[in-house]
């Protein structure tokens, strides 16, 4: 996660920040074959404070198969 900068308009478009991890998960091949299969993506960018480590957290839920 980004550290709090001196300005309040940090660089890095939110969609671009999500693209790298999404591509890595696609290359991994364990959750989906192609990220076109992702139906919902919620992305939040927030600043960490001095007591937190920066990083990325992903969770996913598989939708039931349609019959």
C-alpha positions in Angstrom: 0.0 0.0 0.0 1.2 3.5 -0.7 2.8 5.4 2.1 1.1 8.8 2.8 2.8 11.3 0.5 3.1 15.0 1.2 0.5 15.7 -1.5 -3.0 14.2 -1.2 -3.3 13.2 -4.9 -0.9 10.2 -5.2 0.2 8.9 -8.6 -0.9 5.5 -9.8 -4.3 5.0 -11.4 -6.3 2.5 -9.3 -7.1 0.3 -12.4 -3.3 0.2 -13.2 -2.5 -0.8 -9.6 -4.9 -3.8 -9.9 -3.5 -4.9 -13.3 -0.2 -6.3 -12.2 -1.5 -8.6 -9.5 -4.4 -9.6 -11.8 -1.9 -10.5 -14.6 0.2 -12.5 -12.1 -2.8 -14.5 -10.9 -3.7 -15.2 -14.5 -0.1 -16.4 -15.2 -0.3 -18.6 -12.1 -3.3 -20.3 -13.6 -4.9 -21.6 -10.4 -7.9 -19.3 -10.0 -8.9 -18.6 -13.6 -7.7 -19.2 -17.1 -8.1 -15.6 -18.2 -9.0 -12.5 -16.2 -11.9 -12.0 -18.6 -13.6 -14.5 -16.3 -13.6 -12.0 -13.4 -17.1 -10.8 -12.9 -16.6 -8.3 -10.1 -13.5 -6.4 -9.0 -13.4 -4.2 -5.9 -10.2 -2.2 -5.6 -9.3 0.1 -2.7 -6.1 2.1 -2.4 -5.4 3.5 1.0 -2.4 4.8 2.9 -0.7 2.8 5.6 0.3 4.4 8.8 3.6 3.9 10.7 2.3 0.8 12.5 1.3 -1.1 9.3 3.3 -2.9 6.6 2.5 -2.0 3.0 1.3 -4.7 0.7 -1.5 -6.2 -1.2 -4.4 -8.3 0.0 -6.6 -10.3 -2.4 -9.6 -12.5 -1.7 -11.8 -14.3 -4.2 -15.1 -16.1 -4.2 -16.0 -18.6 -6.9 -19.5 -18.2 -8.3 -21.6 -21.4 -8.6 -21.6 -23.1 -11.9 -24.7 -22.3 -14.0 -26.7 -25.2 -15.2 
